[in-house]
Amino acid sequence: MEDHGATEVPQLAPQLNVEESVYDKLQESRTSVEEIVAKMLALKNEGKPKSELREHVMQMLLNFVALRQANRSILLHEDHVKAETKCAKVPVDFTTLQLNNLMYEKNYYVKAIRACKDFKSKYADIELVPKEEFFRDAPEEIKVSVISNDSAHNLMLKMLNFELYQRKELCKLHEKLGQQKKSLLEIIANRKKFLSSLPSNLKSLKKASSPVQNQLGVLHTKKLKQHHSAELLPPPLYVIYSQFIAQKEAFGENIDMEIIGSVKDAQANAHRQANKDCW
């Protein structure tokens, strides 16, 4: 955009002062020349001496000089009119240029205003917390902050800041819980490792304690093995076994029981019986 703020508008030149109309003088000279030519033709036709013609020739030359002066005056007047027109055109061109600049600025601002009005913000698609929750849970420094002069826009910005604050707090909580999870996973892994090695340790312990149990007469391992085998007995036999065991433990009677048979066959039979009950 051009800047013509410092341009000086030229002033019009003063008009020439002419005592009489140039065109009237031109008309008079033309008429005089025509009259002189007519007289010269008449004298020539009458056979007059050339001395009389010389006087008319001098008058004609004077008229030619007057014609040239009139022509020069006309040309000067034309130049003067052109200069006046040029001087008058400068402010018109300057004003026209200013008008074009203003129209360009107007179109620019109109486009900018239209773009602002048509602008679709992403705020409409953001799900923020309700206003009640914001005023209840937001920190005081966020609620009292003034970011924009527009109240609605200021509230939106404060709610966005609160959203950012909540997300930062959630990130901190996520990091803290991640560390706790990591430590718990390590504890669980150690306990699983301990539990996986526990059966072999118990088996070794049972095997190592068998001589002591035999020496002390406490056949705990044998009784435990017998109880596991009894669970594979048919229900009637298991009831009889349970009653004898209860009587022995309750009254201290000398009752010895022994389960004879293949444990594998008993397990297979129990498995078949379980499948049969399911069907």
WOURRA-V790044 format. One record per pair of residues at least 4 apart in sequence whose C-alpha atoms are under 7 Angstrom apart, sorted by the first residue. I is the first residue (numbers start at 1). J is the second residue. Records with the same first field share a line. If there is no record, write none. Layout:
I = J ; J
This chain:
1 = 101
9 = 90 ; 91
10 = 87
11 = 87
12 = 84 ; 87 ; 88
13 = 84
21 = 25
22 = 26 ; 70 ; 73 ; 74
23 = 27
24 = 28
25 = 29 ; 70
26 = 30 ; 67 ; 70
27 = 31
28 = 32
29 = 33 ; 63 ; 66 ; 67
30 = 34
31 = 35
32 = 36
33 = 37 ; 60 ; 63
34 = 38
35 = 39
36 = 40 ; 56 ; 60
37 = 41
38 = 42
39 = 43
40 = 44 ; 53 ; 56
41 = 45
42 = 46
43 = 47 ; 48
44 = 48
50 = 54
51 = 55
52 = 56
53 = 57
54 = 58
55 = 59
56 = 60
57 = 61
58 = 62
59 = 63
60 = 64
61 = 65
62 = 66
63 = 67
64 = 68
65 = 69
66 = 70
67 = 71
68 = 72
69 = 73
70 = 74
71 = 75
72 = 76
73 = 77
74 = 78
75 = 79
76 = 80
77 = 81
78 = 82
79 = 83
80 = 84
81 = 85
82 = 86
83 = 87
84 = 88
85 = 89
86 = 90
88 = 92
89 = 93
90 = 94
91 = 95
92 = 96
93 = 97
94 = 98
95 = 99
96 = 100
97 = 101
98 = 102
99 = 103
100 = 104
101 = 105
102 = 106
103 = 107
104 = 108
105 = 109
106 = 110
107 = 111
108 = 112
109 = 113
110 = 114
111 = 115
112 = 116
113 = 117
114 = 118
115 = 119
122 = 126
129 = 133 ; 134
130 = 134
131 = 135
132 = 136
133 = 137
134 = 138 ; 159
138 = 142 ; 143 ; 162
139 = 143
140 = 144
141 = 145
142 = 158 ; 162
143 = 158
146 = 154
147 = 154
148 = 153 ; 154
149 = 154
150 = 154
151 = 155
152 = 156
153 = 157
154 = 158
155 = 159
156 = 160
157 = 161
158 = 162
159 = 163
160 = 164
161 = 165
162 = 166
163 = 167
164 = 168
165 = 169
166 = 170
167 = 171
168 = 172
169 = 173
170 = 174
171 = 175
172 = 176
173 = 177
174 = 178
175 = 179
176 = 180
177 = 181
178 = 182
179 = 183
180 = 184
181 = 185
182 = 186
183 = 187
184 = 188
185 = 189
186 = 190
187 = 191
188 = 192
189 = 193
190 = 194
191 = 195
192 = 196
193 = 197
194 = 198
197 = 201
198 = 202
199 = 203
200 = 204
201 = 205
202 = 206
203 = 207
204 = 208
205 = 209
206 = 210 ; 221
209 = 213
210 = 214
211 = 215
212 = 216
213 = 217 ; 218 ; 219
214 = 218 ; 219
219 = 223
220 = 224
221 = 225
222 = 226
223 = 227
224 = 228
225 = 229
226 = 230
227 = 231
229 = 263
230 = 238
231 = 238
232 = 266 ; 267 ; 270
233 = 237 ; 238
234 = 238
235 = 239
236 = 240
237 = 241
238 = 242
239 = 243
240 = 244
241 = 245
242 = 246
243 = 247
244 = 248
245 = 249
246 = 250
247 = 251
248 = 252 ; 253 ; 254 ; 255
262 = 266
263 = 267
264 = 268
265 = 269
266 = 270
267 = 271
268 = 272
269 = 273
270 = 274
271 = 275
272 = 276
273 = 277
274 = 278
275 = 279
